[in-house]
Amino acid sequence: MHFGMSEEQEMIVSTVRSFVENEIYPHEALVEKTGRVPLELGNEIRRKCIDLGFYACNFPETVGGAGLGHLDFTLVERELGRGSMALTHFFGRPQNILMACSEEQRERYLLPAVRGDKMDALAMTEPDAGSDVRGMKCQAVRDAGDWVVSGSKHFISGAEHADFFIVFVATGVDDTPKGPKKRITCFLVDRGTPGFEIREGYTSVSHRGYKNYILYFDGCRLPDTQVLGEVDGGFAVMNEWLYATRLTVAAMSVGRARRCFDHAVSYAAERNQFGQAIAKFQGISFQVADMITEIDAADWLTLSGAWRLDQGLSANREIASAKLYATEMLARVTDTTLQIHGGMGLMDDFPIERFWRDARVERIWDGTSEIQRHIISRDIFRPLGA
């Protein structure tokens, strides 16, 4: 592993950061005020990303993507983390799980998603199945050669713009020595499919404008052609393509922490108390030193996990460590930055209170901090038979 970026990687970072600063930052206040992204604005961001050549950059060139490796793509996500998620959503990173599409599905879903002609949304979480994926109650049963889906999903991001959904549902139960174990299958479900309804979800304090939705399935009939991967093979598809999403959360947390840190440093250098800049007080300067140390540590931990993936090395524990540490680091950095700003940090004159609110969800989605600790400790103790 080289502790430095190549010229190409420097270009990637510079290009994406410039895009975020020029095309995302100017619209953040509008999204915060209204809680939504105007469709025409989202489409404009998507078009500019396509023109830039970065749309679906996480997909291989063989299907029309930019073909970035894990490390390069992590650098992209780190820079996107600086901006509002509601807006950077349109930068376009379709779910890698679409690489599991069959030949016929490639024409209907994969290739249009990579071109930016269609947008997808991932639907896995349910009220009783968050961390416990096998606890899902949304199920599909066989009927006259089709699958009939009934149940619901919630906390589904990007549903308002999605043309189709990647939905995980239970398709059977196996009896095991440890008790019943549900079989999971992944389906591709088009917006407008009879028996499928999309409703606006909950109001969240984190990431305004990046809304969550509730999906309802009431006798939704799907043919076998809508199965992504193999029947009852949902976990195999999930484990091959989705675990690296934790790396994305870690990378975006690092990017947001660096933006927040820049605000803390600027404010501390400019704000005067007792006749001098507050940066001269150890109470402030030591906090700044701690922040940059933690940010750098999270950054290298995240990049290391991405590098391991590119080398074909096991990275499950390393990615869990990155997700755990980076998200908890972001919480500390945003809180400290707010403290440095004092009362003004809670006012919407500064984006600090937004960073503070947004940071809270990172320790929950894509695997809670507790789940990451479970993954890490299991990886350590399993070889010892404990």
N, C-alpha and C positions, 0 to 999 in steps of 0.2 A: 504494500500500500504506500502510495506516494503522498506526502503531506503538503500537497500543493495542487493547484489546478492547471490543466493544460490550456493552451490558447483557445481551443474550442470551448472548453468549459467556462473560461473567462467570458467568452462571447455569449454563451447561453445565459449566464448570470446577469451580464450587463443588459442584454436584450429584454429579458423577462422583467428585470427590475425597472427598466425604463418604461416598459408597457404598463406595469402596475402603477407607477408614479403618474404617468400621463393619461392613462385610460381608465383607471380604477379610482384613485384618490379623489379626483374632482367630483365624483358622483356619490361618495360615501355619505355625505351629510343628507342628501336627498333620501337615500335608502333608510338611514336612521330615523328621519323625520316621518316618512310615510310607511315604513315597514314593508316595502315592496320594491321590486325592480320593474320599471316599465318594460313591456315586452319589446318595444322598438329599441330600447337601450341595450337590453340583453342580446338581441339579434345583431346590433351594431358591434358589440364587443366580440361576439362569435365570428362575425365576418372579418374583423380586423385581425383576430387570432389566426384565422384560416389564411389570410393574405400574408401574415408574418411567417407562415410555415410551421407553426407550433401546435396546431390543432391535432389532437390525438397523438401527441408526440410520444406517448407511452406505448404505442403499437408498432409492430415491426414494419419495415418498408414493404414487405411482401404483400401486405394488405392495405398499403397506402399511408401508413403512419410515418413518423420521422425516425423511428427505429432507435430511440434513445435507450441506453442501458439503464440499470437500476440507479447507479450513482448519478448519472447525468439527469435522470428524471427527478431524483431526490433534490438536486439543486434547483430544478424548476419549481417544485412544490415549496421549497424553502422560500423562494422569492415571492411566490403567490401568497404565502402565509402572511405577508406584510399587508395585504389588502383585504377588503370586505369579502367574506365567503359568498355572500349573495351575488356579488358581481364577478368574482373570479370563477364562479361556477360555469360561466359562459366561455371561459378560456378553453374549455373542452378537453376533458380527460375521461372518455367513456370507460366503463368497467372492463378491466382486462379479462374478466370471465367470459366475455363474448368470443374470445379466441377458441372456446369450446364449441362454437357453432358448427353444425353440420354444413355440408356444401350448399344445400338449399337455404338454410338459415343465414349463411354468409351473405347471400344476395339481398335478403329481406331485412337483416338486422345489423350484422357486423360491418359490412362495407358502407351502408348509409350512415352508421354511427361514426365511423372513422372520417368520412367526408364532411360530416357536420350537417347532413340532410335530416337526420333523426337524432333525438336525444333519449337516453335511457335513464331509468331509476332503479335502484336496488331495493328489494322488499324482503326483509327477513324478520325484523323485530315485531313482537306481539306484546300485549299487556302482560302475559304470563310467560313470555319467552324472550328475554333479553340476553343475559349472559348464558342462560340455560337454553341453548338453541333447540335441543331435542324436546324441550317442553312445549313446542309450538302446537297449537290446537287447530290452526288452519289446515284443512286436509283435502285430499283429492281421492275420489273413489272411482272405480271402473263402472261404466254404464254404457252398454251398446257400443263398445269399442272406443269410447272417448273417456276422458277424465272429467269428472264433475267436481269443481272446487267450491268449498264453503268455508267461511271464516273471515278473519280480518287481520290486517297488519297496521301498525302505527309507527310514528316517528319516521315516516318515509320522506326523505329529503329529495327535492328536485321534481316532485310529482306533478307540480303545476305545469312544467315545461316538457315532461316526458311524453314521447310518442309510444313507447312501450316499456314494460316493466319486467325485471328479472326477479321472479318470485320463488321463494323456497317454501314448500309445503310438505306435510307429512303424507306418505302414501302407503303406510302399513306399519305393523308392529312386530318385532321379533322377541321371543322369550329367551332371555339370557340368564346365566347364573346370578347376575346382579339385578335381575328383574326385567320388566318390559323395556324394550329399546326401539324407539321409533325410527323408521326408515324415511329418509328425506329425498325429495326429488325437486329439481329446479325446472321452472317453466318460463317461457317467454309469453307475455300477455300483452296484447295490443290495447291501447286506449280505445274505448268504445266497444269492447267485446261485451256482448249481452251477459248480464249477470255480474258485471264488474263495475263498481262505483267508486269514485274518488271524492273524498270530502276533506275540507280544510281541517287541519288538526289543532294542536294546542298553541297558545301564545307563549313563546319562550323569551327569557331575558337575554339569552345568548344569540349572537348572530342574527340580528333583526333583518328581515327581508329574505333570509335563507329559511324558508318556511318548511314545516313538516306537515304531512298529510296522513289521513287514515284511509286505508283501502278496504272495501267490503266486497266479498265474494258470496253470491247467493245463487247456487246452482250454475255457476259459470262453467260452460262446457268447452273443453280444450281437446283437440286431437293430439295424437302421438307426435305429430310434426312440431308441436310446441315444446316438447321436452328438450331441455338444454343438457347435453351430456347423456348419461344413461338413466333409465328408470331406477329409482332407489339409490342413485349414485350422486346425490346432492352434496354429500360430505366430501366425496373425492374431488368434485369440481371446486367446492369451496376451499378445500385445503391447498389445491394447486394454484388457485388464482387470487384468493381474497386475503390471505394472511399478511401480504405486504401492504395492505391499506393502513396497518398500524404504523408503518414507516412513513406514510404520507402524513398522518396526524403528527408524528414526531417532528417531521421536517417543517410543516407549517407552523408548529408551535415555536420552533427556533426562529423562523422568519419574523413572526409576530413579536417575539421577545426582543429581537434586535431593533425593530422599529420602536417598540416601547422604550428600550434602553436609550435610544437616540434622543427621545423626548426628555428622559430623566437627566441626561448629561447636559443638554442645552439649557434646561430650566435651572439646574443647579449652578451652571456657570453664569447665568444672567440674573438670577434672583438674589437680591441683597438683603441681609439682615445684620443688625449690629455693625453696620459700616463696611461690610465685605460680602463677597459672593458666598452663598451657603456651601458651595463646593469646597471651601477652605476648612469647613468644620469636619472633624473626623467622623462625627455622627452621620454625615452625608457621604463623605468620600469613601469610607470603609464599606458602606452599603453598595456604592457603585462598584467598588472592587469585587465584592462578593457576587454581584449580578453578572459582571462580564465573565468571571471565572465559571460560573454555573452555565451561562449561555454557551461558552466555548466548549465546555465538557459535554453538554447535550448535543451540540453540533457534531463533534467528532464521534460521539457514540452513534449518532444517526447515520452519518456518512460511512462509518465502519460497517454497520449492518447492511447498507446498500452495496458496499464494496464486496462483502462476503457473498451476496447473491450473485453479483457479476462473476465471481470466481467459482461459482458452483459449490460453495461451501454451505454447510448447515448454518442457518441464521435465525432460527425460531427464537432462541433465548435472547440473542443479541437484539433482535427487533423488539421483543417484549421489553427489554431493559431500556431501549431508546424511547419507546412510547411512554413507559412509566416515568422515566427521569425527565424527559423533555416537557411533558404536560404538567408535572408537578413543579418543575423549574419555572414554567410560564406563569403559574399561579403566584409563585413567590416574587417574580420580577414585576408582574403587573401590580401586585399589592405594594411592593416597595416603591415603585414609580409613583403610585397614587400618594403614598405617604410623603414622598419628597415634594410633591406638588401641594401638599396640605389640603386645605378646604377647596382650593381651585380644582384639585384633581377630581372632585365629585361633580363639578359643573360641566355642562356640555359645551362650554367654550373650548375645552380641550378634548381630544379623543380618548383620554386616559380612562375615564369611567367606562367607556365602551370596551376597551381592551380588557379591563378588569372583569366586566360581565361576560364577555365572550370567552375568556379563559376557563371559566368554570366547567363548561361542557366537555372540554378536551379530556378530562379525567374520567369521563363516563362513556362516551360513544367509542365504537370500534374496540370494545373491550375495556372494562373499568380498570382502575389501578389495582384493585384486588385480584382481578383475573390475570393481569400481567404478572403480579407477584406469584400467583399460582403456577403460571407457565414457567417462570424462571426457576422456582424452587423444585418443580417437578423434573425439570431438565437436569438439575443438579443431583437429585436423590435417586432418580430412576436407575441409573447405571449401578447404583449401590444396592439395588433391590429393596430400597426403603420407600 
